[in-house]
Amino acid sequence: MVDIYWSQPIRAVAQGLWLLGILAGSLGFGQWILRRLGFNPKDRFSGMIMGMALGLVVLSYTVFLLCALRILSPLCLAGLTLAWILMGSQLLETRRFSRFWPKTKTCRAFQIFLLVYLGLNILMNLLRVLTPAVDWDGVAHHLALPKIYLVHGGFVFRPDIFHNLFPQFTEMLYMLGLLFPYATAAKLIHFTFGLLTAGAVYILGRRSRGHIAGLLGAIIFYAQFLVHIESGTAFVDLAMSAYFALGLVAWQRAERAPDNHRWKYLAIFFIGITAAIKWQGLVLLMLAAAYGIIKIGLEKSINRKIKLKRAVFLLGWGGLPMLPYLLRAWVMGSNPVWPLAYNLFGGKAWDAQIAERVSRVADFAGMGKGVIHGAVFGVGGRELSIPLIGGLALVIVWLVLAGRGQLSGRFFQKKYFWGLLGTAAFLVFTAIWFWSSPPTRFLLPLFPLGAWLAGCGLHGLWVLPGKIGKTAALGIGLLFFAFHPPVHKESVLQARVIAGLFTDDDYCARKLRHYPACQFLNNTLFREERVLLFGENRGFYLDADYLWGDPMIQKVIDYRALKTPQRLRTRLQELGVGWVLFRTDVYDEKYLDPEIVRLMAAMLEHYGEEKYAHGPVKIFELPMDE
């Protein structure tokens, strides 16, 4: 007889209903704001997508305000969620939910094929979303920091956690999802941003070349394996993609009505949200602002005073979303763009080694020989699998087709040739960079642009004969992207977890080797007792207070200055650390200095008492001096 843990499927259904309520409330508030500001999106679908995204902006900054006022609590978040759903639903314009699927002469069977394929992609991603959060960055800081804020009733300065004063627009929304265990509700929010991005790409393509072009672009975006990877995590990159794509939608609307500058302000506001999600969004914001100012400067029908006024408004609306985070970082960390511009602003309780690390990250991100060499020749621990090479080939082909399709259309003219060529070259390099170095997911916001162009290019193929062959080729190409083995190799296990045939705890223990140790500490320690994480920085599933004992960025513990086990123990006692979670199998010697590892091991051997061991993870208690 098979045991079924009914709490898991029931919780999955409850979280689905919770998400629908949050989105309905956001749509209601967003529609109300658009109406009050005089925006008329023209079509119902774009109005829904933009309204929902705008409502989520209001919700995120509402949670930010609660954190800043330090009145945060689970009860407060539950009350906010209920009020948001009830009040937002009252503002909904139900008449806007009438039929918005356009009629088209294109084969109905082909449309059904595309929709079924999109639905299959969504279903495959849901299997990953509705299982407990185990993704590295999520359980290290995207989810861990909101949990810390919730425990402390608001924002607290955590110099031991590298990301503590980064922009956290998406994390504010994740905090609402922490009302449910295992952070699956937070993952649902990030998953939703992927769907919003696909919807925005559809709008761009439909306005440019028609319904099928938009549908192809949306599917090309959503079928990429990088989107599948991100959809099942509590990262933030899909949120950046969504607001950048929505910025393009608003800007496209402004280009078709040049006298309506409010659309340009809305576009730059959406793109400014990307900088409130990650500092990398500043690049997108600066490019968009430069483009907008150049366009204003080239207008001949207005005087300089009006041009200056519009330029100031453009910069103001673009910078507005990140102002709260600049202020928070300045007040709490003495650096408004923490941890960037260290030499200019410095930073409270911060170690100068951050400058060295940021410099190394910048060198690694550049077009250095190591990155390209690793991508092409497969050395230095980086290699390309056959599916990835095939995916890269498809990206190149689609970009070429996109250029041909757009250049023959009415929306683009030949003068855009070099811009399209440059975009294609940049996206190809981005693809190479990602496949040789996973941190390139930071450039995921550019993928909607490539998918939009690719959808418009593929749309031009349908004038050629052989529709069955083209449909089959397109389907095979999309499948090449979607079912990349590293993404969905555990779909069966994930389905069993959702159905209650495999427990959430067993799944976490299977994916996170330190999870049983976290359970031991949760069952042993009082909440006020403090744990030092050494060689491990994923503390989301710890209920006790903890510090990152990161030896690479010495923010709290200056290991190199301590030198002796006794001095290290004294320093830990000063920090109130009574327990140490110790492991050395995660990071290599470039990160965990062997001398520091030996120092910690010697201190634990001499002063610590081993209380738990599971595989490479050990837990030691450090008795306090009487």
N, C-alpha and C positions, 0 to 999 in steps of 0.2 A: 504494500500500500504506500502511495506517495503522499508525503506530508505537504500540505499547501499552507503557506503563511499568508492568510487572507489580508493582513494589514498592508501588504505591499501593493496588490492590485487596487485595493480601495484607496490607498494613498495616491496612487497614480491618477485615478479618476478625480479625486478631490483636487489635486494640483492642476489638472487640466481645467476644471471648472474655475478654480482660483485665477488662472491665467486669463481665461476668457472674460472674467469679471474685470480684471485689471485693464485689459485691452479695451473693453467696452467703455469703462470709465474714462480711459485716456482718450478714446475717440470722441466721446462727448465733450470733454473739456477742450480738446484740440479743435473740434468743429466750432465751438463757441468762440474761441480766440480768433480763428480765421474770419468768422463772420464779423466780430467786433472791429477787426483791423481792416475790413473791407476787401478781403481776398476772395476771389471767385475762381476756383480751380478749373472751371469749364466742364470737366468730366467727373463723374461720381467716384470712379476708382482712385484717381489721383487725389481727390479730396479726402477719401478715407485713409489712404496711406499717409498723406502729409498730416492730417488731423491726428491720427494715432501717434505718429512720431512726435508731434508737438506736445501732445498730452503727456507722453512719457518724459519729455523735458521738464514739464511742470512738476510731475511726480518726483523725479530725481532731485530737483532743487528743494522740494518740500522736505524730503528726508534729510538733505544736507542741512537745512535750517534747524531741524530737530537735533541733529548731531552738534551743530555749533552752539545751540542753546543748552546742550547737555540735559535734555529732558527725554532722552531715548530710552525705551524699554519695550519688551515684547508686547505688553498690553497697549502701549502707545502705537506701535506699528500695526497691531491688529485693528485698533480703532481707526487709524488712518486708512487702512485697506478697505474697511467696511464703508467709511464715509466716502472714499473715492469712488467705489463701485456704485453706491446709491446716488450720490450727487451727479456723477458723470453720466450715469444712465438716464437721468432726468433731462440732461442737455442734449441727448442724441437726437438727430434729425432722422427719424425713421423713413421719411419719404426718400431719402438719399440711398436707401438700400434696395431700390427697385432695380430692374434688370439693367446691367451695364456691360454685358458681354456683347461685343459688336458683331453684326452680321458680316460675313465674308464669303466670297466665291470659292475660296480655297477648299480643297477636299475635306469634308467633315471627318472622315476616318483619320486623316493625318492629324487634325486637331485633337481628336480623341487619343491618338497615339502619344502626342506630346504631353497631354494632360495626365494620362496614365503614367507615363514615364516620370513626370515631375512628382506625382503622388507617390511613386515607388521610392524616389529619392528621399522624400519627406519621411516616409515610413521607416526607411533604413536609418535615418538620423535620429528618429524618435527612440529607437531601441537603445541608442547610446545616451540619449538625453535623460531617459527615465530610470537610469541606474545611478548609484551613488557617485558623487564627484570624486575622481581619483587623478585628474589631470594635474600635472606638476605645478604650474603657475597658479592654478585655481586654489589648490589646498595650501600653497605656500603663502600667497598674499591676496589674490583677488577675492577669495572667500574668508581667509584668515583675518584680515584687517577689519572687514565689517563685523565679524564675530567679536573681535576685541572691542570695537566701538560699542557694540550692543551690550557687552558685559559691563563696560565702564560708564554707560549712559551718554556717550558722545565721543567727540574726537579726543584722542590722547596722543602725545608725542612719543613715538617709538623709534629712537635712533638706531636700535639694533636691527630693524627691518628696513631694508634698503628702499622699499617702495612706499614708505608710510606717508610721505607728503606729495606723492605723485597725484595728478588729477584723477578723480575717482567718480566720474559721472555714472558709469555703469555699476560700480560697486554699491552706490547708493540704492539702486534698484535691486541689486542682489540681496541687500539687507532685508528687504521685504520677504524674499524667498527663504530666508533663514528661519521663518516661522515654521517651516517644515524640516524634518530631519534629512540628513545626508545631502543637502544642498541641491537636490534634483529640481526644485522649483526655481532656484537661481539659474540653473542650466537652461531651463525652459525659456527664460527671458533672453538669454544670448541666442538660443535657437530661433526665437521670434525675430530678432534683428536680421538673421539670415533670410527669413521670408520677406521681411520689409525691403531688404536690398534687392531681392529678386523682383518684387513688385515695382520698385523704382526703375530697374533696368527694363522691365516690360513697358512702363510708361514712356521711357526715353525712346525705345525702339518703335513703339506704336506711333508716336508723334512724328518720327523721322521717316519711316518706310511702311508703316501699317501694322495691323494686328499680328500677323504671323512673324514679322521681324521682331516685334517686342517679345512674343512668346519664345522664339528661338534664343534671343539674348538672355532672357530670364533663366531658361533651362541650361544654357551654356555656362552661365555663372554658377548656378546652384549645383550642377553636376560635377564641378571640379573637386578633386579629392581634397584639396586644401580647405574648401568650404565644408566638406564632410567632416574633416578633422576638427575644425573649429566649432561646428554646430553641436558637437557632443561635449563641449567643454564649458567652463565658466571663465573663459578669457574675455577680451573686450574688442577684438579686432573686427568682428562682424558688426558691432555697433558703429565703429568708425566707418566701415563700408556703407552702412545704411545711411548715415547722415551725410557722407560725401555724395552718395548717389542721389539723395534727396536734394542736396544743394545743386546738383546738375539739373535735376528736374525743374526746380524753381528758376534756375538761370535760363534754361531752355524756354520756359514760359516768358521770362523777361525779354529774351531776344525776339520773340514773336510779337511783343508789345513794348517797343523801346521806350515809350513815354511813361510806362508804369514802373517807376523805380522801386516801388515797394517790393516787387518780386526779387529785385537784385538784393535788397536788404534782407529778405527772408532767405535767399540763397546763401549769402555770406554768413548769416546767423547759423544755418544748418552746418555749414563747413566749419564755423567756429566751434561747434559742439565737438568736432573731432579733436580739437586741442584740449577740450575739457575731459576727453576720454584718455588720451595719451599725448605726451609732449610731441610725438612725431606728427600730430595733427597740425602743429605750428607751420610745418613745411607746406601742407595743403592750404592752410589759411593765408600764408604769405603769397603763394602763387595766385590764389583766387583774388586776393586784395590787389595785387599788382595788375592782374588782368582787368579788374573792374575799374581801377583808377585810370589805366590807359584808355579804356573805352570812354570814360567820362571826359578825359582830356581831348579825345578826338572828335567829340561832339561839337558841331559848328553853330548850332542854333541857340546856344545859351552863352551867357557871359561868364567871366572868370569867377565872380562872386558865387554864382549858383554852382559852378563846377566845384569850387572849394567846399561849399556846403554839402554837396552830395558825396564828395570824397570823405569828408569827416564823418558823415552818417554811415557810410560804408564801413569805415574802419571801426566806428563805435559799435555797430551791430555785430561785426566779426569778432571783436575782442570781448564783448559782453559775457559770453558763456564761460570763459576761463577766469574772469575776474575773481569770483569767490575762491577759487583754488589758489590763485596767486596770493590773495590776501591771507588765506589760511597758512600757506607755506611760509609767508613772510613773518606772520605773528608767531607761529609755533617753531619754525626752524631757521629764522633769520635770512632766508633765501627764497624769494618769490618763485623762482623757477627751479626749485629743488629737484635733483642735485646738479643741474646744469649751471654753467657760468660760475663755477666754484671760485675761480680766481677773482671774479668781480664782486660777488656777494658774500662768499664764505658760507658758513652754515653753523648753527648752534649745535654743540655736542657732536660734531662731525669730524671724521678722520680724513686727513689730507690724502690718504691712499685712494680715495674715490676718484681723484683727478687722474691717477695712473690708470685705474680700471676703465673709466670713461674713454680715455685716450686709446686704450687697447681695443675697446669695442668699436670706436670710430675707425681705427686702422683696419679691423677685421671686416667692417661693413663696406669699405671702399673697394674699388676695382683693382685690388692687389693681385699679384701673381698667385698667391696661395688659393684664393677663392676660385679664380678661373681654372688654374691648374688642377685643383681638386675636382672641379666639375667635369673637366674634359678627360683627365687621365685616371681619375679614381684613386688618388694617393692621399696621404695625410688623413686616413680614416674616413674619407668621404667618397661615396660612389653613387652612380645612378643605376637604378634597376630598369629592366626592359620596359615595364609599364610607364615609368616616368619619362624615358626617352620618347616613347610613343606619344605620351601626353604633350611633351614639348613640341614634337613635330605637328601635332594637331593645332596647338596654339599658334604656331607660325603660319600654317595654312589658313587658319581662320582669320588671322590678322590681315593676311594678304587679300583674302576674299572681302574682308570688311572694307579695306581701302578701295578696292574696285567697286564694290557696291555703293559706298557712300559717294565716291567721286562721280558716279553716274546719276546720282539722285539730285533732287531739287534743293535739299536742305544744305548740302555741302557743294562747294564749287572747287575748280582746279587750284585755286590759290591756297587751299588747305592741304595740298599734296605733301609738302615737306613736314607740316605738323603731324599728319597721319603717319608718315614714314618714321619720324622721330619717336612718336608714341609707340609704334610697333617695335622699334629697336629697343626702347627703354623697357617695355614689358617683357620682351624676350630675355633681356639681361636679368630682369627681376625673376623670371622663371628659373634661369640658370642659377642665380644666387640662392633661391629657395632650395632647390634640389641639391645644392652643395652645402647649404647652411640653413637649417630650419628657422633661425631668427628672422628670415625674410618675410615671415607672415606679417611683420609690421607694415609691409607694403600691400597687404590685402585690399585696402581701400581703392587701389587702382584697378583691381580686377573688374568691377562693374563697368568701368570705362571700356576695357577691352572686350567684355561680353556684349556691350551695346553695339560697338562697331562690328563685332563678329556676327551678331544676329542680323544686322542690316546687310552685311556682305553675303551671308548665306541666303538671305531672302532673294537676292538677285539670281540665284541658281535655278529658281523654279520656272523661269521662262524656257529652260532647256528641256528636251525630251527625256524620257526615262524616269518618271516619278517614283516607280517602285524601287529602282536601283538607288536613287538618291535617298529615299527614305531609309532603306536598309543601311546604306553607308553612314548616314547621320546617326542612326540608332547604335550601330557598332562603335562609332567614334565616341558617343556620349557614354556608352557602357564602359569604354576604356577608362574614362575619367572616374565614373561613379564607384565602381567595384574594385578599387585598388586594395589589394589584400590587407595591408597594415591597418586600414580603417575599419573594415567590417569583418575581420577574421573571428570575432567573438560574438557575432550577432545571435547565435543560438543560445549561448550562455546569458547574454543580456535579456533575451526574450524570457528565459526561465526565471531570471531575477524579477522581472516585471510581473510575471504570472504568479509569483510566490512559490516557485519550485526550488529556489536557491536563495538563501538569506542574504540580506544586505551586508551583514557583518562578514559573512564568509566571502562575499565578493570583494569587499574592501581589503580583507586579509590576503586575498589572492593577488590583488593589484598593488597593494602597499605593504611592503615587508615590515614596516614599523607600526602598522595599525594595531596588531595585538599588544604591542608595548604601550601604545596610547590607551588602550582599554585597561591595561594593568594599572597605569598611573591614574586614570580616572576613577578606578575602584579603590585605590589606595590612598591618594592624597586628598587633603582638604583644598578647596578652591584657592585659598590665599597662599599656599605653598608654591614655590617657584622651581621650574625645571630649566636646565640649560640644554639646548639641543646642539650637539656637536657632531658635525658630519651629516646633519639632517636638518632641513629648514621647513618641512611641511607640517605645520602644527595645527591645522584646522580642526582635526579630530581630538585635540587635547582640550579638556575642560579646565585644567589647572593653568595658572599663570606660567608663562615660559619666556625665555630669551633665545634669540638666535645667537649661537656661539660661533658665528662665521669668522674663521681665521683669516680669510682673504681680505675682507673689509673690516678693519678693526674699529668698530664704532663704540663698543662698550668695554671690551676686554683687550687690553694691549698685551697680547701674548709675548711678543718679542722683547718687551721691556721687563716682563716678570722673570723669565729665565729659569726660576727654580720652582719645583712642585709646591713648596711651602708658600711662596709668594702668590702662586696661582690660587691655591686654596683660600688664602686670606682675601684675595680680590673677589672670589666667588661668594665668600661669606659677606663681604661688604655689599654685594648686590642682592643678598637674600636668597642665593641659590642653595637649595638643600638636596637637589637631585640632578643627575646628569644622564641624559640619553646619549649613548656613545655608539657611533658606527663609523667605519672607514672604507666601506665598499662602494659608496656612491660617487665620490669625487676622486680624481687622480691626483698625482703629486703636484701638478701645476696649480691646483686649487688648495688642497690640504698640504701644507708645508710639512714634510716628514719630521722636522725638528719640533714643530708645534704638536704634531700627533704624539711624538714620544714624550713631550712634556706633559700633555694631558694624561696619557696612559700611566706615566710614572706617578702623577698626583693621585689618580684613581686607585692605583695599586697600593699606595702607601696610606691614603686617608679614607678611601671609599669602601663601601660594603656592597658587593654585588647582590642585587635583589631579584634580578630577572634577566634571562637570556633567551633569545629566540632567533636562531640563525645568526646573522651578523650584528644584530641589535642587542645591546646590553644596557641595563639600567643600574646605576649606582646611587646609593644614598650617601650623602656627606654629613655625618653627625656634626652638629654645631658645638663649638666650645662652650663649656659650662662657665 
